[in-house]
Amino acid sequence: MIDFQPDDEQLAILETVDRFMARRLPPEEQRRRDEGHAPPYDLLPEMGALGLLGLPFPAAFGGLEADWRTVALVQERMGLRGRMAASIFNRVIGFGGMSLMTYGSPAQREAFLPGLIAGELLFALALTEADAGSDAAGVKLKAARTASGWRLNGRKTWISDAQGASHLVTIARTDPEASRHAGISALLVPTDAPGLSMTPIPKLGNNCMPSFEVFYDNVDVGEDALMGAEGQGFAAMSQTLKYGRGGLAASCVGAAQRAVDLALAHAKERVQFGRPIGAFQAVQHRLADMQMRVDQARLACWHLAWLIATGRDSTREASQAKVIASEALQYATHHGMQILASAGYAAESEMGRLWRDARLFSFGEGANEIQRSLIARSMGL
Ligand SMILES: Cc1cc2nc3c(=O)[nH]c(=O)nc-3n(C[C@H](O)[C@H](O)[C@H](O)COP(=O)(O)OP(=O)(O)OC[C@H]3O[C@@H](n4cnc5c(N)ncnc54)[C@H](O)[C@@H]3O)c2cc1C
């Protein structure tokens, strides 16, 4: 039997999230940060002190050993209260920590997991290149063997949070002779390594998650920078995609619920023709359709979280959750804008920001077309 009621421990954690978000990232603070392009990295140590960044990790590293259902609930709640917090939370847990747990060496876990859990370190993923977007196995950035490790040369693009990160998990070509996937390895590169530089990419939205072009000019790292086995970087990274996609999806559900809540409040308050606009059936049906999409997406995310928590295969469901939730968010914000009309188009409107930022998620973190192809492949096509 499936139980949808969070247990007492989960409810207590969600209350902690609510209090933290109300204190540190209320809507006006989010607006201020968005306008100032100020990422909330300064909140990481407090998120760490509250135990949030250690949720799924072993106690030996400072973690709480919660299962993935709890992580998904927190991702959704942070998406509801302020997606910019969910973004860095997902980067630390779904990407950084889970990469170390899945394919990091014991020494790397020892060295970096406590710092990630405490909110002192941040890993970013350096995968995309100018000619390798959806075709990620086409990466060309070269890592050549040296006497003591690796020397990296090349360029990455659209690397989010690169400047705020302590390390870049860099997906590099270590064997130019091997077939596409087999010649790729993952290397942990400190952002203060000599020869590494970056320039910001001006962009349309998600202002609190700055993205960078990153240049590697004879960047030397030691042998111990290799994550997983040489030539296995692509396969290793693929094993962690479910955490990243699941995290993005859950935070999209929270943000989509926020869009519904804002639109509902507006529909009750805004009076035209002598009645609240929510009295018009056209507005009611729009809201009903928005809420249905959000509830469907929530179920997809909870199903994925249950599969992960119980150790079941979830590759297909991670793609499904990512597609369903990103499209639910776009649907909810698109129709939310219609309900708010001019009030949503004002520069300070939260709905406007949600709508603008939502545009990224149907192609970021693996385009939805690619997810659909993966789902079709899992169906034997
Ligand atoms: C704000 C932002 C933040 C990002 N952050 C990061 C990051 O932190 N780290 C990182 O490594 N990357 C990051 N990226 C890159 C992101 O992952 C890529 O944008 C994404 O994978 C798509 O690649 P592309 O933009 O090159 O599009 P393309 O691959 O050029 O795709 C263009 C269009 O063609 C379609 N298409 C391509 N191939 C196929 C196919 N086989 N079948 C059907 N349709 C196809 C796509 O679905 C898409 O609609 C970020 C991007 C943005 C915009």
The ligand as a MOL file (V3000), in Angstrom:
LIG
                    3D

  0  0  0     0  0            999 V3000
M  V30 BEGIN CTAB
M  V30 COUNTS 53 58 0 0 0
M  V30 BEGIN ATOM
M  V30 1 C 20.7900 28.6950 -17.8700 0
M  V30 2 C 21.5180 27.4450 -18.2580 0
M  V30 3 C 22.2460 26.7500 -17.2940 0
M  V30 4 C 22.9910 25.6180 -17.6510 0
M  V30 5 N 23.7740 25.0160 -16.6950 0
M  V30 6 C 24.6340 24.0280 -17.0970 0
M  V30 7 C 25.6000 23.4930 -16.1660 0
M  V30 8 O 25.6520 23.8710 -14.9860 0
M  V30 9 N 26.4940 22.5600 -16.6100 0
M  V30 10 C 26.4770 22.1150 -17.8990 0
M  V30 11 O 27.3080 21.2780 -18.2340 0
M  V30 12 N 25.5520 22.5820 -18.7950 0
M  V30 13 C 24.6490 23.5310 -18.4170 0
M  V30 14 N 23.7460 24.0500 -19.3280 0
M  V30 15 C 23.6910 23.5040 -20.6830 0
M  V30 16 C 22.4210 22.6740 -20.9100 0
M  V30 17 O 22.5550 21.4260 -20.2800 0
M  V30 18 C 22.2070 22.5590 -22.4390 0
M  V30 19 O 21.7120 23.8410 -22.8430 0
M  V30 20 C 21.2390 21.4810 -22.8280 0
M  V30 21 O 21.7970 20.2210 -22.6100 0
M  V30 22 C 20.8340 21.5840 -24.3130 0
M  V30 23 O 21.9650 21.7550 -25.1280 0
M  V30 24 P 21.9970 22.9550 -26.1930 0
M  V30 25 O 21.5700 24.1960 -25.5210 0
M  V30 26 O 23.3350 22.9410 -26.8360 0
M  V30 27 O 20.8690 22.5960 -27.2340 0
M  V30 28 P 20.9960 21.6090 -28.5450 0
M  V30 29 O 21.5940 20.3140 -28.1320 0
M  V30 30 O 21.6800 22.4150 -29.6120 0
M  V30 31 O 19.5030 21.4040 -28.8840 0
M  V30 32 C 18.7210 22.3630 -29.6140 0
M  V30 33 C 17.3450 21.7580 -29.8760 0
M  V30 34 O 17.4780 20.5820 -30.6700 0
M  V30 35 C 16.8650 19.4870 -30.0180 0
M  V30 36 N 17.6270 18.2420 -30.2510 0
M  V30 37 C 18.9650 18.0630 -30.2030 0
M  V30 38 N 19.2720 16.7880 -30.4430 0
M  V30 39 C 18.0970 16.1380 -30.6260 0
M  V30 40 C 17.7350 14.7780 -30.8950 0
M  V30 41 N 18.6480 13.8110 -30.9850 0
M  V30 42 N 16.4310 14.4860 -31.0310 0
M  V30 43 C 15.4700 15.4480 -30.8970 0
M  V30 44 N 15.7430 16.7360 -30.6460 0
M  V30 45 C 17.0400 17.0790 -30.4970 0
M  V30 46 C 16.9120 19.8290 -28.5310 0
M  V30 47 O 15.9520 19.1270 -27.8080 0
M  V30 48 C 16.6510 21.3320 -28.5670 0
M  V30 49 O 15.2700 21.5690 -28.6720 0
M  V30 50 C 22.9600 25.1500 -18.9790 0
M  V30 51 C 22.2010 25.8320 -19.9390 0
M  V30 52 C 21.4950 26.9650 -19.6040 0
M  V30 53 C 20.7210 27.7010 -20.6830 0
M  V30 END ATOM
M  V30 BEGIN BOND
M  V30 1 1 1 2
M  V30 2 1 2 3
M  V30 3 2 2 52
M  V30 4 2 3 4
M  V30 5 1 4 5
M  V30 6 1 4 50
M  V30 7 2 5 6
M  V30 8 1 6 7
M  V30 9 1 6 13
M  V30 10 2 7 8
M  V30 11 1 7 9
M  V30 12 1 9 10
M  V30 13 2 10 11
M  V30 14 1 10 12
M  V30 15 2 12 13
M  V30 16 1 13 14
M  V30 17 1 14 15
M  V30 18 1 14 50
M  V30 19 1 15 16
M  V30 20 1 16 17
M  V30 21 1 16 18
M  V30 22 1 18 19
M  V30 23 1 18 20
M  V30 24 1 20 21
M  V30 25 1 20 22
M  V30 26 1 22 23
M  V30 27 1 23 24
M  V30 28 2 24 25
M  V30 29 1 24 26
M  V30 30 1 24 27
M  V30 31 1 27 28
M  V30 32 2 28 29
M  V30 33 1 28 30
M  V30 34 1 28 31
M  V30 35 1 31 32
M  V30 36 1 32 33
M  V30 37 1 33 34
M  V30 38 1 33 48
M  V30 39 1 34 35
M  V30 40 1 35 36
M  V30 41 1 35 46
M  V30 42 1 36 37
M  V30 43 1 36 45
M  V30 44 2 37 38
M  V30 45 1 38 39
M  V30 46 1 39 40
M  V30 47 2 39 45
M  V30 48 1 40 41
M  V30 49 2 40 42
M  V30 50 1 42 43
M  V30 51 2 43 44
M  V30 52 1 44 45
M  V30 53 1 46 47
M  V30 54 1 46 48
M  V30 55 1 48 49
M  V30 56 2 50 51
M  V30 57 1 51 52
M  V30 58 1 52 53
M  V30 END BOND
M  V30 END CTAB
M  END
